[in-house]
């Protein structure tokens, strides 16, 4: 565990530096590159109730405000169309994107008219798996529905404050089973390494996944911001990584038969979209309050204030609040992290993207990973070993934790200004 702990400590420091948005360049808007495929990420920040462990930008649902928000989303997306962006894929996250299903369906159908959309992935919660909502989403063109389950264990669901909102594990399992085959892919989002989770609880979750023959399952390690970690510890106990590798190995071993790795923590029965769209799309635009985009080596963040977001868009202004351009080596490191998260990558494509400099830019890092046994090279491909897959789980856990910390900073700025 020493290597894993040292890696966690190092990544906390590195991500805190990379995701420091206090060294901005001028807030110029992103410009599309000719012939590049872009993904559109849409953030819906509303939930009927707020989960205590969630660090995303989210607010308690106010229906009138949410309707104004959806109208603003349409306007913001139109601004990117006017700038020359086209999108081949859409990912809608939250929050709970299906809180207003009619507005969601209308927005998606408009996107299919305005852009070259091939695929749409949408997140939802178990209480929205009713016939009316899922039929609307299917007709609107959703290919992949991702359902936030987290666990089928009733004790864990109660501790997460999800049981009273979404029902028992058995009820959720039965509803998921009835929907298998309705969408191209039905993904089940799970969490492992929750403070009170036991190996037996995880085994029960894994057996349930195999029983319902889920098309796809994403097992996220618990990832919370530093602030949320403190609040979570007060409620549920201290967060520890001591059992994380044991849990991860149990997941990998259990799903080895019948599933393939779409990423280090996403397991699929067939090729399909994944939650980490950053693996398949080098660049993407984020719309909505608190969303992120990445274009031409620069990260863009939208305002986290709903009031400011709607006000700016209504005045025909992109709601950008921050921009950070990364140095070339940092861009290469980000590319390596995201591409190898899918468990393998084409080194020739990477060298082409970085004008033949990719391997020289990351010479030390690539050699260290080989020496540690995290990856091998076969022909033109770098391939993660099982040891390397868990290393990448740590990397992505700490990367998203760094993003969550940035979200907390943005929210604190909003509170101070209110």
Secondary structure, DSSP 4 states (H G I P E B T S, - for coil): -HHHHHHHHHHHHHHHHHT-TTS----PPP-PPTT--EEEEEEE-EESS--TT--SS-EE--HHHHHHHHHHHHHHHHHHHHTT--EEEEEEEES-TTTTHHHHHHHHHHHHHHS---EEEEEEEGGG-SHHHHHHHHHTT--EEEEEEE-S-HHHHHHTT-HHHH--HHHHHHHHHHHTTTSSEEEEEEEE--TT--HHHHHHHHHHHHHHT-SEEEEEEP---HHHHHHHHHHH-----TTHHHHHHHHHHHHTTT-EEEETTEEESSS---S-HHHH-S-EEEESTT-EEEETTEEEEE-S-HHHHHHHHHTT---EEEEEEPPHHHHHHHHHHHHHTTTEEEHHHHHHHTTT-HHHHTHHHHHHHHHHTSEEEETTEEEE-HHHHHHHHHHHHHHHHHHHHHHHHHHHHHHHH-
